[in-house]
Amino acid sequence: MLTKTVRSRFSHEIGEKVEGCTILEKRVVIPPVPAERRLGVYDYEVEVPPAVEKPRSRGAARAAAAAPTPAGSYTRTTPDEMGAVIRRLPSR
């Protein structure tokens, strides 16, 4: 079982879901002050569901097979290969 700690400003109970994970343990870090209308801070030890491995898409498998780079060899990628927009800012 894989666990992680999640910090939240909202009060949940053991067994509820937080960020898609089931709460196993609850700790109060800062207690709430209702008179000042201040929320508390809570740490939750949660059980992380096992990660589902996605099958590789055909496009990604083809791209990996089509462009094997030998170790120690590096070629700079072009803007077309990056698929991002390059914005040129005017000089000040």
N, C-alpha and C positions, 0 to 999 in steps of 0.2 A: 504494500500500500504506500503510495507516494503522497506526502503532505506538504503544505506550504502555509505560511502565515499571511493573512489578509487584514489590513487595518481599515476600519470603517468608523464613520461618525454616527452610524445608525445602529440601534439595538436590535439584534436578531437573537433567536433562541437556537439551542443545539438541535440539529436535525434539519434546520431550514437550509435553503440554498443561497449562497453568496457567490457572485461571479461564476455561476454554473457549477460550483463545488459544494459539497455537503459539509456543514459545520460539525466538527467533532468536539471542540473545546472553545470556551469563551473566557477572555480575560479583560477586566476593566483597566484601561491605561489611565484615563482621566474621568472621574465620575461626573455625571451630569448634574447641573445646578438648575432645577426647575424654576426657582424664584427669579433667577436672572435670565431665564429662557435660553440657557446654554446647553447644547448637546454634549454628551460625553464622547470619549474616544475608546474604541474597543479593538482588541486583537482577537482574530478568530483563527484557530488551527483548523484547516479544512482538508478534506480528502480530495485529491486531484484525480479526475477520471483518466484512465489510460488514453494516451494519444492514439488516434486512429491514423494509420499511415495511408495516405492517399495514393492511388495508383498514378503513375506518371502519365501525363497526357502525351498523345502521339507527337505533337509539335515539339515538346520539350525533349522527348527521347530522340527525335530526328536531329534536333539542333546539337544535342550532346554528342551524337554519333558522327555528325558531319564536321564538327570542328574540334577534333582532339588536338590539344596543345602539348607538345613534348615538354618535359621538365627543363627549366632553364631558358625556355623560349618565350618571349612575350611580344605581342603585337598590339599597338595602341588601337583601341576601338574607335570607330568613326561615329559621328552623331547619328547616322542611320542605324547602326548596330545597337546603339544605346536606347533608341526609341524615346528620347526625351527632347523637350524643347530647350534650345539654348538661347537665352536672352542676352543681348548685348546692351549694357548700360552706357549712356553717354558720359563722357568725361566731365568733370566738374570744373 
